[in-house]
Amino acid sequence: MKAYKGLPAALRKSLTLVGCCLLFELAQDVRADEVEDTALAFVQERHLGDSLGWLGYQVASRTVTFASLVEAIGKTQAQDLVQKELQRLQPAFQVQWDRNLAAAYAHAFTAQELQSLNEGRGSSSLMNKFRARNNEVGAEMKARSSELLKTFVAQALGNAQTSLAH
């Protein structure tokens, strides 16, 4: 307070208020980071994002590009080729996929709730909340990740087509 001693009282109060606001924002950021970190641990340790490869194949197998691969090399070879490309590319996309899923969980649950769920010690009310919020988490994940999924599939199919040309 000595640094503020020569300042008018109104200015001292304003500076104190600004300082309190900054501390509050910092505390909010720390809590947000804690929830996001806990959510990411939950997603990774429970392997909740492991469906990326399967979803990628489901999307890829419904495309015109996949149909042209089937026509060129047969269904079994096309399936194998696309699945191998998806598996090869998956690590490059998995990190962002997991982060997107963690962000969706972070918006639906507190850090403590996620930690309890991850440790398998969720109460029945927490388990009910988990089931009830599944649609919310899924909708947010879809909104956050549909472009990522499209890019993942497009690269895999493009690589598959290119490999046939060589």
Secondary structure, 3 states (H helix, E strand, C coil): CHHHCCCCHHHHHHHHHHHHHHHHHHHHHHHHHHHHHHHHHHHHHCCCCCCHHHHHHHHHCCCHHHHHHHHHHCHHHHHHHHHHHHHHHHHHHHHHHHHHHHHHHHHHCCHHHHHHHHCCCCCHHHHHHHHHCHHHHHHHHHHHHHHHHHHHHHHHHHHHHHHHHC
